[in-house]
Structure formats: C-alpha cells, structure tokens
Amino acid sequence: MKDELLVPVLLDEGASAPEYRSAQAAGADLRANLVEPLRLEPLERAAVPTGIRLELPEGWEGQVRPRSGLALSRGLGCINSPGTIDSDYRGEIKVILVNLSNQAAVIQPGERIAQLVLSPVGRGRF
C-alpha cells in the first residue's frame, strides 16, 4: 500500500493488534482485552482495556471511534468520540464505552469494540 505507515505496537498478554477487516477499511478494529465478560447496565460507562500501546510517529494521531454495528444493535457508544491518541502517548489504549440502551449489555473478551483511524496532524500558531 502506497500510504502505509509503520506503527510499532506493544501488546499485553492476550491482546490483539489492530486489524483492518477489508482492503478499503479506514479504521482498524480494536478488541476488548478482558479476562471475563464485562456487564454494562443502562447508562453505565467503563474504560475497556485493549492491551495495546502504540508508538505513533511525530505528526500523527490515532482516533478512537465507535463501531456503528454496536451502536445500532446494542446501544453501545464511545463517550469521547473521537478519542485522540497523541504521538507522545505510550500508555494503554482504553475505550470509554457507554450503554445508551435500556437493557444491560455484555462485552465479551476479544470482542471488537471500536475502530482506530490514523491521521496526520497539523499544528496551529496561536
């Protein structure tokens, strides 16, 4: 791929690297790195671990975005969308999910919970 960016990834035990599901996908899937299922009651939110740490190059950011399938079928969304991962951040990526439905929702270990989009960043002079 012409515009491919090499991004070093550190994975916790049991974690999966971000994965594009098709050749034209803009976002790479992020999966829940859970030992056991996580239950979210209506209007409850949680920072769901992914077990992923990125080393983004300077001038790039990662944007964590919700998955439309989770929003439509189960009422799960990301509170801070898109969530920004700065190029100098080296901590674990966690996805802040909220259950906006009127029923409890269960997130399974390894379930796809969000998408990661990489984007160049411009800086302003203020």
N, C-alpha and C positions, 0 to 999 in steps of 0.2 A: 504494500500500500504506500502511495506517494507521501502522504502527510502523517505517517505513523510516528508517534512519539514514544520513545523508550522510557518507561517509568519503572524504576526499581520498586519492588513490593516485598515487605516483610509480613509473614503470615504467622499468626498464633496457631497452636495445635488445633487441628480440626477445621481451620478456616479455609475458604476457597478464594482464589484470586478473582478479581472482577472479570466477568466474561461477557463478550458480545454474543447475542443469540442469532444474529444474522450478519451477512456481509455489509448491509446498509444501516445497521443499528447505530444510532447516535449515542446511546447510553449503554454502558456495561452493567450487567446485573450485580448487585451486592446481596449477599446472603447472610441470614442470621447465624451467628456463631454461638449457638446455645447448646447447653448440655441436656436440657429438658425443655418441653414446650413452655411458652410464656403466655399467660392469660391476661388479656386486657379487657377490663369492664367498660361499659359505655362511658365515654368522655375521659377515660383514663389514658395517660401517656407514659411512655417509657423510652429510655435511651437503649436501643437494642444494639448489642455489640456485633461487629462484623469480623473482628480478629485481624483486620487489615491495617497496615501502616504504609503510607506511600512516601516516596521521595520525589516529589514533583520538582521539575527544574524551575529556576527563577523565570518569571514572566508567564507562568501558567497557574491555573487554579483548577480544582476539582469542584464540580457542582453536584450535590446530592439531591436527587429529585424523586418524587413519588412515582410509584408504578400505577398506571391508570387501572389495571385489572384489579388491584387490591382496593382501590378507592371505589370502583363501581360494584364489585361483587361483595365486599365485606365492610366497606365504610372506613378503611384504614388510610390515613394520610400522614404526610410529614408536616410537622408544625412549622418549622422554619424552612420554607421551600422557595428557592433552592438554598440548601445549606452550603456554605463556602468552605473549601479546604484550601488554605493558603499554602504557597510553595514552601514556606519555612516551618509548617506544622509537621511534626513527626509522631504525634500520638495516634492512638487507635481511632479509626473512623467508627462513630456510633450514629445510628439513625434514630432520630426522635420521632417515633410513631405515636399517633393518637387514634383512638377508636371513636369515630363520629357516628357510629350506628347505635341502635337502641338494644343491641344484643352483645354479649361477651364475644370476643374474638380470640382465637388461639393462634399464636405464631409458632410454627414448628422449627426445630433445628434444621439448618440448611435451606430454609425457605427463602425464595427471592423476595426481598423487602423494599428495595429501592434501586435506582439507577445512578451511575456515576458518569457524568459528562465532563470531558476535559476541554478547557477553553483558554486561549491566550488572554493575557490581561494587559490593558493599557493603564498607564498611570497619569493622573492629572497633576497640574501645578496650580495650587490654590493660594 
